[in-house]
Amino acid sequence: MNFVLAAVVMAGAWAAPAAVARTAAGPPPAVHASPGKPPFSYEDCIKATKKRGESARYGKWHCDQLVKKGWVRRPVR
């Protein structure tokens, strides 16, 4: 019985540092655009996604998400 108790205590001691590591702080808060005018145009966003090697479909989705967040101006269509 003492052996089982010792094994449980040791397992808890080994798991504690791992549990602390998983609860690390999140990423730093993002700096948002001023409420009046987003900083980037949609066309610049599409160009940047192509430069990063994203596919056209994924780049469009990515820029659409940034429009929803307010970091990119809506496209002029």
C-alpha positions as CSV (number, residue, x, y, z in Angstrom):
1,M,0.0,0.0,0.0
2,N,2.8,2.4,0.8
3,F,4.3,1.7,-2.6
4,V,1.1,2.7,-4.4
5,L,0.8,5.9,-2.3
6,A,4.4,6.8,-3.1
7,A,3.8,6.2,-6.8
8,V,0.7,8.5,-6.8
9,V,2.7,11.3,-5.0
10,M,5.6,11.0,-7.4
11,A,3.2,11.0,-10.4
12,G,1.6,14.2,-9.1
13,A,5.0,15.8,-8.5
14,W,6.0,15.1,-12.1
15,A,2.7,16.3,-13.6
16,A,2.7,19.6,-11.6
17,P,5.4,21.4,-13.7
18,A,3.7,20.3,-16.9
19,A,0.3,21.7,-15.7
20,V,1.9,25.0,-14.8
21,A,3.6,25.2,-18.3
22,R,0.3,24.7,-20.0
23,T,-1.3,27.7,-18.2
24,A,1.2,30.2,-19.5
25,A,0.0,33.7,-20.4
26,G,-1.6,34.2,-23.9
27,P,-0.1,36.2,-26.7
28,P,0.3,39.9,-26.2
29,P,-2.7,42.0,-27.0
30,A,-2.9,43.2,-30.6
31,V,-2.7,46.9,-31.5
32,H,-5.9,47.7,-33.3
33,A,-6.4,50.3,-36.0
34,S,-7.9,53.7,-35.2
35,P,-11.7,53.6,-35.2
36,G,-11.9,56.1,-38.0
37,K,-9.8,54.5,-40.7
38,P,-8.2,51.0,-41.0
39,P,-4.6,51.1,-42.0
40,F,-4.4,48.7,-44.9
41,S,-6.3,48.4,-48.1
42,Y,-7.8,45.1,-49.3
43,E,-5.6,45.1,-52.3
44,D,-2.4,45.4,-50.2
45,C,-3.7,42.5,-48.1
46,I,-4.1,40.3,-51.1
47,K,-0.6,41.3,-52.4
48,A,0.9,40.4,-48.9
49,T,-0.8,37.0,-48.9
50,K,0.6,36.2,-52.3
51,K,4.0,37.3,-51.2
52,R,3.7,35.0,-48.1
53,G,2.9,32.1,-50.5
54,E,-0.7,31.6,-49.5
55,S,-3.1,30.3,-52.1
56,A,-5.5,32.7,-53.7
57,R,-8.5,31.1,-51.9
58,Y,-6.8,31.1,-48.5
59,G,-5.5,34.6,-49.0
60,K,-9.0,35.9,-49.8
61,W,-10.4,34.2,-46.6
62,H,-7.5,35.6,-44.6
63,C,-8.1,39.1,-45.8
64,D,-11.9,38.8,-45.2
65,Q,-11.2,37.8,-41.6
66,L,-9.0,40.9,-41.2
67,V,-11.8,43.0,-42.6
68,K,-14.2,41.6,-40.0
69,K,-11.7,42.5,-37.3
70,G,-11.3,46.0,-38.7
71,W,-7.6,45.8,-39.6
72,V,-8.2,46.0,-43.3
73,R,-10.6,48.3,-45.3
74,R,-13.4,46.7,-47.2
75,P,-12.7,45.9,-50.8
76,V,-13.8,48.3,-53.5
77,R,-15.8,46.2,-56.0
